[in-house]
Amino acid sequence: MSEKRMLIVDAELVKKVDDNRDDMGRSEFINFLIETQLQEKEESKKQGSVTREEFHQFQEGTKELLRNFLEFFISYGLELGKQPGDNEFEQLAQKLQSLGSSSKVKSS
């Protein structure tokens, strides 16, 4: 027979447990919830999930790559002597500026 301990919890929590445990005893249900949570945590580690910080770094890296891409094509087009239409050049410049400003605002 396993050793028993008493756990003091809020009455609201006991009500939630009782409302959702169906045929299981309280101890069984709490053990089930803990085991399920631990399994999900293990599975998420195996699936290679990313943290918010990692995702944010990826997002910023992608913006930087896009900014470099636009800068390259603008300067490449200017070096070839093919002058883009004023409207076209303005649109690209505005996109470049908006990417630059959104990155600087978030990292501050």
All heavy atoms as an XYZ file, in Angstrom:
879
protein
N       0.843     -1.186      0.000
C       0.000      0.000      0.000
C       0.888      1.249      0.000
O       1.845      1.339      0.736
C      -0.894     -0.034      1.235
C      -1.981      0.952      1.209
S      -3.037      0.551      2.609
C      -4.286      1.688      2.457
N       0.563      2.201     -0.850
C       1.395      3.399     -0.972
C       1.135      4.363      0.177
O       0.060      4.389      0.767
C       1.138      4.081     -2.311
O      -0.192      4.539     -2.359
N       2.140      5.141      0.460
C       2.040      6.130      1.530
C       1.092      7.236      1.099
O       1.079      7.661     -0.045
C       3.438      6.697      1.779
C       3.504      7.617      2.955
C       4.920      8.121      3.199
O       5.880      7.478      2.755
O       5.030      9.177      3.833
N       0.299      7.734      2.004
C      -0.683      8.780      1.687
C      -0.272     10.086      2.349
O       0.290     10.102      3.427
C      -2.072      8.386      2.205
C      -2.573      7.050      1.732
C      -3.655      7.248      0.754
C      -4.112      5.852      0.308
N      -4.857      5.843     -0.841
N      -0.543     11.160      1.659
C      -0.285     12.513      2.175
C      -1.533     13.351      1.963
O      -2.346     13.081      1.091
C       0.874     13.176      1.428
C       2.159     12.457      1.509
C       2.844     12.762      2.787
N       4.098     12.038      2.822
C       4.926     12.093      3.807
N       4.655     12.831      4.853
N       6.048     11.416      3.787
N      -1.647     14.407      2.741
C      -2.782     15.306      2.600
C      -2.322     16.551      1.849
O      -1.243     17.074      2.102
C      -3.329     15.698      3.975
C      -4.589     16.522      3.890
S      -5.252     16.994      5.510
C      -5.627     15.415      6.206
N      -3.149     16.991      0.914
C      -2.857     18.186      0.133
C      -4.000     19.161      0.350
O      -5.165     18.821      0.116
C      -2.734     17.820     -1.352
C      -2.440     18.937     -2.321
C      -1.059     19.521     -2.050
C      -2.508     18.421     -3.746
N      -3.695     20.343      0.775
C      -4.732     21.339      1.026
C      -4.811     22.251     -0.191
O      -3.816     22.870     -0.587
C      -4.430     22.146      2.302
C      -4.391     21.196      3.501
C      -5.454     23.252      2.496
C      -3.962     21.835      4.788
N      -5.997     22.303     -0.801
C      -6.224     23.121     -1.989
C      -7.496     23.933     -1.804
O      -8.319     23.650     -0.936
C      -6.327     22.255     -3.272
C      -5.017     21.556     -3.548
C      -7.437     21.249     -3.176
N      -7.656     24.936     -2.660
C      -8.855     25.769     -2.602
C     -10.101     24.944     -2.902
O     -10.064     23.987     -3.702
C      -8.773     26.905     -3.626
C      -7.681     27.901     -3.299
O      -7.336     28.034     -2.112
O      -7.173     28.539     -4.242
N     -11.213     25.345     -2.311
C     -12.482     24.640     -2.511
C     -12.906     24.686     -3.977
O     -13.468     23.718     -4.502
C     -13.563     25.238     -1.621
N     -12.606     25.781     -4.660
C     -12.957     25.907     -6.084
C     -12.226     24.859     -6.916
O     -12.787     24.296     -7.857
C     -12.620     27.296     -6.596
C     -13.479     28.394     -5.997
C     -13.005     29.780     -6.414
O     -12.185     29.888     -7.348
O     -13.459     30.748     -5.794
N     -10.974     24.599     -6.573
C     -10.188     23.598     -7.291
C     -10.759     22.197     -7.063
O     -10.861     21.400     -7.995
C      -8.727     23.657     -6.855
C      -7.771     22.715     -7.559
C      -7.787     22.945     -9.062
C      -6.368     22.878     -7.009
N     -11.153     21.925     -5.840
C     -11.766     20.619     -5.541
C     -13.053     20.466     -6.335
O     -13.328     19.391     -6.882
C     -12.030     20.465     -4.022
C     -12.812     19.194     -3.726
C     -10.730     20.489     -3.244
N     -13.828     21.534     -6.459
C     -15.070     21.476     -7.238
C     -14.766     21.196     -8.706
O     -15.436     20.381     -9.339
C     -15.849     22.777     -7.093
C     -17.196     22.754     -7.817
C     -18.010     23.967     -7.502
C     -19.325     24.064     -8.222
N     -19.722     23.064     -9.148
N     -13.744     21.844     -9.257
C     -13.354     21.582    -10.647
C     -12.947     20.137    -10.837
O     -13.309     19.495    -11.833
C     -12.185     22.480    -11.062
C     -12.543     23.852    -11.492
C     -11.296     24.564    -12.009
C     -11.560     26.001    -12.313
N     -10.349     26.706    -12.777
N     -12.165     19.618     -9.898
C     -11.735     18.219     -9.975
C     -12.951     17.312     -9.944
O     -13.106     16.416    -10.781
C     -10.753     17.871     -8.830
C     -10.548     16.366     -8.720
C      -9.431     18.581     -9.032
N     -13.854     17.548     -8.989
C     -15.043     16.699     -8.866
C     -15.953     16.797    -10.086
O     -16.543     15.797    -10.511
C     -15.823     17.070     -7.602
C     -15.113     16.629     -6.330
O     -14.221     15.748     -6.419
O     -15.439     17.165     -5.243
N     -16.059     17.983    -10.678
C     -16.918     18.162    -11.853
C     -16.381     17.441    -13.084
O     -17.152     17.079    -13.978
C     -17.068     19.655    -12.184
C     -17.916     20.399    -11.169
O     -18.607     19.734    -10.359
O     -17.879     21.647    -11.167
N     -15.067     17.216    -13.141
C     -14.467     16.677    -14.352
C     -13.883     15.271    -14.232
O     -13.434     14.713    -15.224
C     -13.356     17.624    -14.829
C     -13.914     18.943    -15.279
O     -14.564     19.016    -16.308
N     -13.693     19.983    -14.498
N     -13.923     14.665    -13.076
C     -13.217     13.400    -12.895
C     -14.027     12.168    -13.275
O     -13.476     11.067    -13.337
C     -12.692     13.278    -11.473
C     -13.763     13.191    -10.408
C     -13.117     13.214     -9.030
N     -14.116     13.310     -8.000
C     -14.590     12.283     -7.326
N     -14.136     11.072     -7.562
N     -15.501     12.466     -6.403
N     -15.310     12.305    -13.522
C     -16.188     11.178    -13.874
C     -16.065     10.050    -12.856
O     -16.332     10.265    -11.692
C     -15.903     10.673    -15.293
C     -16.236     11.721    -16.344
O     -17.179     12.501    -16.117
O     -15.548     11.755    -17.380
N     -15.642      8.853    -13.299
C     -15.587      7.679    -12.412
C     -14.292      7.587    -11.615
O     -14.185      6.769    -10.707
C     -15.719      6.383    -13.236
C     -17.072      6.287    -13.930
O     -17.951      7.121    -13.632
O     -17.243      5.379    -14.765
N     -13.333      8.393    -11.946
C     -12.039      8.328    -11.260
C     -12.127      8.932     -9.864
O     -12.919      9.829     -9.608
C     -10.979      9.127    -12.029
C     -10.538      8.545    -13.314
S      -9.140      9.529    -13.930
C      -9.499      9.505    -15.654
N     -11.272      8.432     -8.999
C     -11.128      9.054     -7.690
C     -10.346     10.336     -7.847
O      -9.716     10.595     -8.876
N     -10.357     11.154     -6.813
C      -9.636     12.429     -6.884
C      -8.152     12.210     -7.137
O      -7.550     12.874     -7.983
C      -9.828     13.232     -5.602
C     -11.202     13.829     -5.472
C     -11.349     14.579     -4.171
N     -12.671     15.167     -4.060
C     -13.229     15.508     -2.915
N     -12.574     15.336     -1.783
N     -14.428     16.033     -2.902
N      -7.544     11.292     -6.399
C      -6.111     11.018     -6.567
C      -5.807     10.513     -7.964
O      -4.829     10.939     -8.590
C      -5.636      9.983     -5.553
O      -5.705     10.505     -4.253
N      -6.638      9.611     -8.448
C      -6.452      9.073     -9.807
C      -6.507     10.183    -10.852
O      -5.699     10.236    -11.770
C      -7.570      8.075    -10.150
C      -7.345      6.665     -9.741
C      -8.522      5.824    -10.202
O      -9.629      6.006     -9.667
O      -8.325      5.009    -11.127
N      -7.513     11.057    -10.692
C      -7.711     12.131    -11.660
C      -6.533     13.111    -11.655
O      -6.023     13.498    -12.715
C      -9.026     12.868    -11.370
C      -9.355     13.942    -12.360
C      -9.692     13.615    -13.662
C      -9.333     15.279    -11.989
C     -10.002     14.599    -14.594
C      -9.640     16.265    -12.907
C      -9.973     15.927    -14.207
N      -6.086     13.509    -10.475
C      -4.951     14.432    -10.381
C      -3.709     13.786    -10.968
O      -2.950     14.426    -11.705
C      -4.744     14.894     -8.924
C      -5.926     15.781     -8.503
C      -3.423     15.635     -8.767
C      -5.958     16.126     -7.039
N      -3.488     12.499    -10.672
C      -2.348     11.781    -11.245
C      -2.448     11.738    -12.769
O      -1.461     11.951    -13.477
C      -2.264     10.365    -10.674
C      -1.014      9.656    -11.118
O       0.076     10.221    -11.073
N      -1.170      8.423    -11.561
N      -3.658     11.478    -13.284
C      -3.888     11.454    -14.730
C      -3.543     12.802    -15.367
O      -2.871     12.865    -16.390
C      -5.353     11.081    -15.007
C      -5.768     11.297    -16.428
C      -5.374     10.420    -17.420
C      -6.565     12.384    -16.776
C      -5.760     10.617    -18.745
C      -6.953     12.590    -18.086
C      -6.545     11.702    -19.075
N      -3.991     13.898    -14.747
C      -3.707     15.229    -15.276
C      -2.208     15.521    -15.288
O      -1.687     16.048    -16.272
C      -4.436     16.299    -14.451
C      -5.956     16.321    -14.547
C      -6.524     17.369    -13.593
C      -6.409     16.590    -15.965
N      -1.529     15.160    -14.218
C      -0.091     15.408    -14.144
C       0.636     14.594    -15.205
O       1.497     15.113    -15.923
C       0.442     15.092    -12.732
C      -0.102     16.118    -11.744
C       1.968     15.081    -12.708
C       0.166     15.789    -10.285
N       0.305     13.314    -15.324
C       0.963     12.453    -16.317
C       0.713     12.954    -17.738
O       1.614     12.980    -18.564
C       0.489     11.007    -16.176
C       0.969     10.319    -14.925
C       2.481     10.226    -14.840
O       3.127      9.948    -15.880
O       3.021     10.451    -13.752
N      -0.520     13.357    -18.019
C      -0.860     13.872    -19.345
C      -0.069     15.134    -19.659
O       0.477     15.282    -20.754
C      -2.370     14.173    -19.438
O      -3.100     12.998    -19.117
C      -2.755     14.645    -20.820
N       0.032     16.028    -18.681
C       0.780     17.274    -18.880
C       2.255     16.987    -19.128
O       2.874     17.581    -20.006
C       0.607     18.186    -17.655
C       1.243     19.531    -17.802
C       0.605     20.374    -18.889
O      -0.577     20.264    -19.165
N       1.387     21.209    -19.516
N       2.821     16.062    -18.370
C       4.237     15.715    -18.545
C       4.485     15.064    -19.897
O       5.501     15.318    -20.545
C       4.703     14.798    -17.411
C       4.766     15.449    -16.021
C       5.114     14.408    -14.965
C       5.757     16.596    -15.999
N       3.557     14.221    -20.354
C       3.693     13.585    -21.670
C       3.640     14.629    -22.779
O       4.414     14.576    -23.733
C       2.588     12.548    -21.892
C       2.789     11.279    -21.127
C       1.602     10.333    -21.263
O       0.590     10.677    -21.878
N       1.725      9.162    -20.675
N       2.720     15.576    -22.665
C       2.608     16.630    -23.682
C       3.881     17.466    -23.730
O       4.343     17.847    -24.803
C       1.402     17.524    -23.397
C       0.077     16.876    -23.712
C      -1.105     17.767    -23.380
O      -0.909     18.958    -23.072
O      -2.233     17.250    -23.404
N       4.453     17.744    -22.570
C       5.684     18.530    -22.520
C       6.818     17.759    -23.193
O       7.593     18.322    -23.960
C       6.042     18.838    -21.067
C       7.090     19.912    -20.912
C       7.342     20.237    -19.463
C       6.265     21.160    -18.947
N       6.574     21.691    -17.629
N       6.913     16.464    -22.947
C       7.938     15.627    -23.583
C       7.748     15.583    -25.097
O       8.694     15.677    -25.860
C       7.901     14.208    -23.014
C       8.612     14.061    -21.700
C      10.104     14.346    -21.802
O      10.749     13.855    -22.748
O      10.610     15.064    -20.931
N       6.505     15.419    -25.540
C       6.209     15.351    -26.971
C       6.542     16.668    -27.666
O       7.049     16.677    -28.789
C       4.743     14.990    -27.202
C       4.430     13.539    -26.883
C       2.952     13.224    -26.986
O       2.169     14.079    -27.441
O       2.579     12.104    -26.594
N       6.250     17.787    -27.000
C       6.555     19.081    -27.627
C       8.061     19.272    -27.752
O       8.536     19.876    -28.714
C       5.926     20.232    -26.847
O       6.570     20.422    -25.605
N       8.838     18.746    -26.819
C      10.295     18.824    -26.934
C      10.776     17.972    -28.092
O      11.681     18.350    -28.814
C      10.960     18.352    -25.637
C      10.867     19.332    -24.510
C      11.561     18.811    -23.275
C      11.393     19.772    -22.112
N      12.006     19.234    -20.889
N      10.169     16.817    -28.282
C      10.566     15.917    -29.368
C      10.197     16.495    -30.727
O      10.868     16.248    -31.712
C       9.901     14.546    -29.206
C      10.463     13.740    -28.053
C       9.741     12.431    -27.912
C      10.207     11.671    -26.690
N       9.434     10.452    -26.479
N       9.114     17.238    -30.800
C       8.651     17.780    -32.072
C       9.463     18.991    -32.506
O       9.293     19.500    -33.598
C       7.178     18.178    -31.978
C       6.253     16.997    -31.836
C       4.818     17.424    -31.632
O       4.516     18.598    -31.450
N       3.917     16.467    -31.641
N      10.340     19.459    -31.664
C      11.188     20.590    -32.047
C      10.448     21.914    -32.039
O      10.643     22.724    -32.930
N       9.621     22.140    -31.065
C       8.908     23.416    -31.002
C       9.884     24.545    -30.681
O      10.972     24.330    -30.174
C       7.802     23.355    -29.943
O       8.357     23.052    -28.685
N       9.486     25.758    -31.004
C      10.345     26.918    -30.793
C       9.744     27.824    -29.730
O       8.533     27.845    -29.528
C      10.565     27.727    -32.094
C      11.304     26.907    -33.111
C       9.253     28.221    -32.654
N      10.602     28.584    -29.099
C      10.141     29.542    -28.105
C       9.759     30.844    -28.801
O      10.072     31.053    -29.970
C      11.251     29.838    -27.075
O      12.348     30.448    -27.758
C      11.708     28.573    -26.373
N       9.103     31.715    -28.075
C       8.732     33.016    -28.626
C       9.976     33.801    -29.046
O       9.996     34.467    -30.066
C       7.951     33.837    -27.603
C       6.522     33.419    -27.442
C       5.828     34.365    -26.466
N       4.465     33.968    -26.270
C       3.445     34.505    -26.916
N       3.650     35.445    -27.792
N       2.223     34.089    -26.692
N      11.003     33.724    -28.205
C      12.242     34.454    -28.497
C      12.883     33.937    -29.780
O      13.335     34.725    -30.614
C      13.215     34.321    -27.322
C      14.509     35.078    -27.504
C      14.332     36.582    -27.675
O      13.392     37.163    -27.094
O      15.131     37.171    -28.408
N      12.915     32.621    -29.965
C      13.490     32.046    -31.184
C      12.690     32.472    -32.408
O      13.255     32.804    -33.447
C      13.522     30.524    -31.094
C      14.521     29.986    -30.098
C      14.383     28.494    -29.873
O      13.256     27.963    -29.982
O      15.409     27.854    -29.590
N      11.369     32.471    -32.268
C      10.523     32.885    -33.385
C      10.743     34.356    -33.711
O      10.819     34.737    -34.884
C       9.047     32.626    -33.078
C       8.141     33.006    -34.215
C       8.090     32.237    -35.363
C       7.352     34.144    -34.146
C       7.275     32.587    -36.424
C       6.528     34.508    -35.201
C       6.494     33.725    -36.335
N      10.878     35.190    -32.676
C      11.110     36.620    -32.886
C      12.445     36.835    -33.599
O      12.543     37.662    -34.511
C      11.073     37.361    -31.557
C      11.273     38.833    -31.670
N      10.332     39.659    -32.240
C      12.309     39.622    -31.330
C      10.785     40.904    -32.231
N      11.990     40.907    -31.685
N      13.476     36.097    -33.203
C      14.778     36.212    -33.858
C      14.683     35.794    -35.326
O      15.277     36.427    -36.200
C      15.820     35.353    -33.149
C      16.231     35.905    -31.806
C      17.152     34.958    -31.055
O      17.375     33.827    -31.465
N      17.685     35.417    -29.929
N      13.929     34.731    -35.599
C      13.725     34.286    -36.973
C      13.021     35.367    -37.786
O      13.403     35.667    -38.917
C      12.905     32.994    -36.988
C      12.456     32.583    -38.355
C      13.343     32.012    -39.251
C      11.136     32.772    -38.752
C      12.924     31.638    -40.521
C      10.713     32.402    -40.018
C      11.612     31.830    -40.907
N      12.000     35.969    -37.197
C      11.231     37.014    -37.864
C      12.126     38.206    -38.192
O      12.077     38.740    -39.315
C      10.107     37.451    -36.916
C       8.912     38.032    -37.564
C       7.796     38.257    -36.544
O       8.031     38.376    -35.354
N       6.583     38.325    -37.034
N      12.950     38.628    -37.239
C      13.843     39.755    -37.476
C      14.886     39.412    -38.538
O      15.237     40.250    -39.366
C      14.530     40.188    -36.172
C      13.591     40.808    -35.161
C      12.843     42.003    -35.706
O      13.486     42.888    -36.307
O      11.613     42.054    -35.526
N      15.391     38.187    -38.519
C      16.356     37.754    -39.531
C      15.753     37.775    -40.922
O      16.403     38.172    -41.900
N      14.493     37.361    -41.017
C      13.799     37.363    -42.307
C      13.612     38.788    -42.811
O      13.800     39.070    -43.998
C      12.431     36.663    -42.183
O      12.633     35.349    -41.670
C      11.725     36.567    -43.519
N      13.249     39.700    -41.914
C      13.092     41.108    -42.309
C      14.424     41.681    -42.785
O      14.469     42.414    -43.774
C      12.549     41.938    -41.140
C      11.082     41.702    -40.860
C      10.625     42.538    -39.696
C       9.176     42.247    -39.349
N       8.733     43.013    -38.169
N      15.497     41.346    -42.085
C      16.822     41.828    -42.478
C      17.204     41.290    -43.850
O      17.732     42.015    -44.695
C      17.865     41.412    -41.432
C      19.257     41.905    -41.722
C      19.405     43.417    -41.638
O      18.632     44.071    -40.907
O      20.299     43.940    -42.321
N      16.916     40.025    -44.099
C      17.200     39.424    -45.401
C      16.409     40.113    -46.507
O      16.946     40.423    -47.570
C      16.871     37.928    -45.373
C      17.109     37.144    -46.658
C      18.599     37.130    -46.990
C      16.589     35.725    -46.503
N      15.143     40.381    -46.250
C      14.305     41.072    -47.236
C      14.822     42.484    -47.499
O      14.873     42.935    -48.646
C      12.850     41.119    -46.752
C      11.842     41.759    -47.683
C      11.843     41.065    -49.047
C      10.458     41.719    -47.077
N      15.229     43.162    -46.435
C      15.776     44.513    -46.582
C      17.036     44.483    -47.451
O      17.188     45.286    -48.373
C      16.091     45.067    -45.189
C      15.975     46.532    -45.062
C      16.134     47.096    -43.653
N      16.559     46.247    -42.586
C      15.749     45.644    -41.704
N      14.448     45.802    -41.800
N      16.236     44.906    -40.739
N      17.933     43.527    -47.187
C      19.157     43.401    -47.990
C      18.832     43.057    -49.441
O      19.474     43.555    -50.369
C      20.085     42.333    -47.402
C      20.668     42.754    -46.076
O      20.730     43.931    -45.766
N      21.066     41.779    -45.282
N      17.842     42.226    -49.634
C      17.399     41.833    -50.966
C      16.911     43.057    -51.744
O      17.312     43.282    -52.892
C      16.288     40.792    -50.815
C      15.738     40.266    -52.104
C      16.441     39.340    -52.847
C      14.488     40.669    -52.552
C      15.921     38.838    -54.028
C      13.966     40.179    -53.726
C      14.684     39.259    -54.472
N      16.073     43.871    -51.118
C      15.574     45.081    -51.773
C      16.702     46.068    -52.065
O      16.761     46.645    -53.155
C      14.505     45.751    -50.903
C      13.127     45.094    -50.896
C      12.227     45.760    -49.869
C      12.488     45.157    -52.266
N      17.598     46.247    -51.079
C      18.722     47.160    -51.297
C      19.578     46.696    -52.473
O      20.009     47.501    -53.296
C      19.590     47.244    -50.039
C      18.990     48.079    -48.944
C      19.844     48.081    -47.690
O      20.982     47.541    -47.690
O      19.368     48.628    -46.688
N      19.807     45.395    -52.563
C      20.614     44.861    -53.656
C      19.973     45.150    -55.005
O      20.614     45.639    -55.920
C      20.814     43.353    -53.484
C      21.411     42.693    -54.684
C      22.763     42.815    -54.963
C      20.617     41.965    -55.562
C      23.315     42.210    -56.084
C      21.154     41.356    -56.682
C      22.521     41.482    -56.944
N      18.693     44.868    -55.127
C      18.047     45.056    -56.417
C      17.879     46.521    -56.791
O      17.955     46.877    -57.961
C      16.721     44.302    -56.494
C      16.926     42.869    -56.835
C      16.873     41.892    -55.855
C      17.225     42.487    -58.134
C      17.094     40.554    -56.178
C      17.449     41.158    -58.459
C      17.389     40.190    -57.475
N      17.706     47.365    -55.800
C      17.632     48.793    -56.111
C      18.986     49.270    -56.622
O      19.087     49.923    -57.662
C      17.182     49.604    -54.877
C      15.694     49.344    -54.598
C      17.413     51.100    -55.096
C      15.191     49.942    -53.310
N      20.062     48.929    -55.887
C      21.394     49.379    -56.314
C      21.820     48.699    -57.612
O      22.459     49.313    -58.458
C      22.425     49.135    -55.215
O      22.542     47.757    -54.946
N      21.451     47.451    -57.818
C      21.783     46.733    -59.055
C      21.115     47.405    -60.254
O      21.737     47.624    -61.279
C      21.334     45.279    -58.933
C      21.636     44.426    -60.136
C      22.929     43.995    -60.408
C      20.604     44.038    -61.002
C      23.205     43.202    -61.503
C      20.869     43.246    -62.107
C      22.166     42.828    -62.349
O      22.444     42.042    -63.438
N      19.853     47.762    -60.082
C      19.119     48.436    -61.151
C      19.700     49.801    -61.454
O      19.799     50.209    -62.612
N      20.144     50.525    -60.437
C      20.723     51.849    -60.647
C      22.079     51.752    -61.333
O      22.427     52.583    -62.157
C      20.850     52.586    -59.312
C      19.535     52.979    -58.642
C      19.812     53.590    -57.269
C      18.744     53.952    -59.496
N      22.873     50.727    -60.992
C      24.191     50.567    -61.605
C      24.098     50.197    -63.070
O      24.961     50.551    -63.858
C      25.011     49.508    -60.850
C      25.645     50.062    -59.604
C      26.706     49.148    -59.061
O      27.326     48.392    -59.829
O      26.919     49.200    -57.848
N      23.069     49.463    -63.435
C      22.903     49.081    -64.831
C      22.468     50.259    -65.689
O      22.471     50.173    -66.904
C      21.878     47.955    -64.968
C      22.338     46.578    -64.508
C      21.205     45.567    -64.686
C      23.550     46.109    -65.292
N      22.060     51.311    -65.039
C      21.661     52.494    -65.780
C      20.186     52.495    -66.119
O      19.680     53.449    -66.666
N      19.514     51.426    -65.780
C      18.075     51.383    -66.044
C      17.382     52.117    -64.901
O      17.346     51.633    -63.784
C      17.599     49.931    -66.110
C      16.124     49.792    -66.381
C      15.715     48.332    -66.383
C      14.220     48.220    -66.549
N      13.772     46.846    -66.406
N      16.897     53.289    -65.213
C      16.240     54.084    -64.187
C      14.792     53.622    -64.030
O      14.030     53.633    -64.992
C      16.259     55.574    -64.574
C      17.646     56.167    -64.661
C      18.332     56.182    -63.307
O      17.686     56.367    -62.294
N      19.635     55.961    -63.309
N      14.433     53.216    -62.827
C      13.035     52.820    -62.624
C      12.143     54.050    -62.668
O      12.611     55.178    -62.448
C      13.039     52.202    -61.225
C      14.214     52.810    -60.539
C      15.225     53.104    -61.614
N      10.887     53.821    -62.964
C       9.942     54.933    -62.954
C       9.883     55.526    -61.563
O      10.126     54.849    -60.577
N       9.614     56.813    -61.477
C       9.582     57.477    -60.168
C       8.634     56.783    -59.202
O       8.950     56.615    -58.034
C       9.168     58.946    -60.328
C      10.287     59.777    -60.948
O      11.450     59.326    -60.882
O       9.983     60.858    -61.496
N       7.495     56.377    -59.689
C       6.501     55.720    -58.849
C       7.038     54.383    -58.336
O       6.900     54.060    -57.161
C       5.203     55.516    -59.644
C       4.066     55.053    -58.761
O       4.092     55.252    -57.553
N       3.071     54.434    -59.362
N       7.676     53.633    -59.201
C       8.233     52.329    -58.839
C       9.318     52.483    -57.776
O       9.348     51.768    -56.782
C       8.848     51.707    -60.106
C       8.686     50.224    -60.237
C       9.317     49.741    -61.538
O       9.126     50.407    -62.582
O      10.002     48.724    -61.473
N      10.205     53.437    -57.992
C      11.300     53.681    -57.068
C      10.773     54.130    -55.704
O      11.247     53.694    -54.661
C      12.247     54.724    -57.648
C      13.468     54.944    -56.809
C      14.468     53.982    -56.755
C      13.601     56.101    -56.057
C      15.587     54.173    -55.968
C      14.710     56.295    -55.271
C      15.711     55.333    -55.225
N       9.779     54.980    -55.712
C       9.176     55.465    -54.464
C       8.554     54.325    -53.667
O       8.689     54.270    -52.451
C       8.117     56.539    -54.755
C       8.680     57.915    -54.964
C       9.425     58.431    -53.745
O       8.925     58.288    -52.611
O      10.538     58.950    -53.931
N       7.849     53.427    -54.351
C       7.231     52.294    -53.671
C       8.282     51.412    -53.009
O       8.130     51.012    -51.854
C       6.392     51.468    -54.644
C       5.103     52.130    -55.062
C       4.364     51.310    -56.118
O       4.906     50.365    -56.668
N       3.125     51.690    -56.391
N       9.352     51.122    -53.735
C      10.431     50.306    -53.166
C      11.099     51.014    -51.995
O      11.392     50.398    -50.971
C      11.467     49.962    -54.245
C      11.062     48.923    -55.269
C      12.140     48.799    -56.351
C      10.829     47.578    -54.618
N      11.321     52.286    -52.130
C      11.954     53.047    -51.055
C      11.068     53.061    -49.806
O      11.553     52.908    -48.688
C      12.246     54.457    -51.511
N       9.761     53.201    -49.996
C       8.841     53.201    -48.864
C       8.820     51.840    -48.177
O       8.799     51.757    -46.952
C       7.428     53.573    -49.322
C       7.261     55.047    -49.623
C       5.877     55.363    -50.177
O       5.072     54.472    -50.435
N       5.599     56.647    -50.360
N       8.839     50.763    -48.967
C       8.875     49.418    -48.380
C      10.145     49.222    -47.580
O      10.129     48.688    -46.476
C       8.776     48.349    -49.470
C       7.403     48.194    -50.054
C       7.374     47.121    -51.119
C       6.003     47.043    -51.757
N       5.951     46.043    -52.830
N      11.233     49.677    -48.118
C      12.519     49.562    -47.443
C      12.510     50.358    -46.136
O      12.960     49.877    -45.105
C      13.627     50.054    -48.369
C      15.050     49.750    -47.983
C      15.266     48.255    -47.811
C      16.000     50.277    -49.042
N      11.978     51.562    -46.191
C      11.890     52.391    -44.989
C      10.992     51.753    -43.936
O      11.317     51.751    -42.757
C      11.355     53.790    -45.343
C      12.346     54.666    -46.038
C      13.503     55.043    -45.141
O      13.398     55.039    -43.927
N      14.639     55.363    -45.737
N       9.849     51.198    -44.367
C       8.930     50.609    -43.395
C       9.547     49.376    -42.739
O       9.373     49.133    -41.551
C       7.596     50.238    -44.056
O       7.761     49.180    -44.961
N      10.300     48.594    -43.496
C      10.981     47.453    -42.899
C      12.035     47.902    -41.916
O      12.190     47.332    -40.846
C      11.624     46.579    -43.989
C      10.687     45.713    -44.811
C      11.459     45.045    -45.932
C      10.010     44.683    -43.947
N      12.774     48.913    -42.252
C      13.815     49.427    -41.382
C      13.247     50.013    -40.099
O      13.756     49.769    -39.018
N      12.179     50.745    -40.210
C      11.609     51.392    -39.024
C      10.907     50.392    -38.115
O      10.974     50.494    -36.916
C      10.633     52.516    -39.424
O       9.541     51.987    -40.127
N      10.252     49.371    -38.666
C       9.563     48.389    -37.821
C      10.553     47.565    -37.038
O      10.335     47.223    -35.902
C       8.650     47.486    -38.664
O       9.431     46.634    -39.482
N      11.701     47.271    -37.615
C      12.731     46.512    -36.920
C      13.349     47.321    -35.797
O      13.588     46.831    -34.714
C      13.804     46.070    -37.916
O      14.838     45.421    -37.262
N      13.610     48.612    -36.055
C      14.259     49.453    -35.059
C      13.327     49.741    -33.890
O      13.751     49.816    -32.765
C      14.708     50.758    -35.699
C      15.885     50.579    -36.642
C      16.239     51.857    -37.329
C      17.321     51.605    -38.371
N      17.565     52.781    -39.193
N      12.032     49.890    -34.158
C      11.074     50.188    -33.099
C      10.963     48.996    -32.148
O      10.968     49.145    -30.944
C       9.686     50.541    -33.704
C       8.632     50.588    -32.626
C       9.760     51.860    -34.438
N      10.895     47.788    -32.683
C      10.727     46.606    -31.850
C      11.969     46.277    -31.044
O      11.877     45.793    -29.934
C      10.358     45.386    -32.718
C       8.953     45.478    -33.246
C       8.588     44.245    -34.028
C       7.173     44.351    -34.544
N       6.785     43.217    -35.333
N      13.148     46.509    -31.593
C      14.355     46.155    -30.880
C      14.736     47.192    -29.825
O      15.597     46.973    -29.012
C      15.512     45.926    -31.856
O      15.767     47.094    -32.596
N      14.101     48.356    -29.812
C      14.428     49.403    -28.827
C      13.863     49.073    -27.488
O      12.955     48.385    -27.291
C      13.842     50.744    -29.275
O      14.496     51.156    -30.460
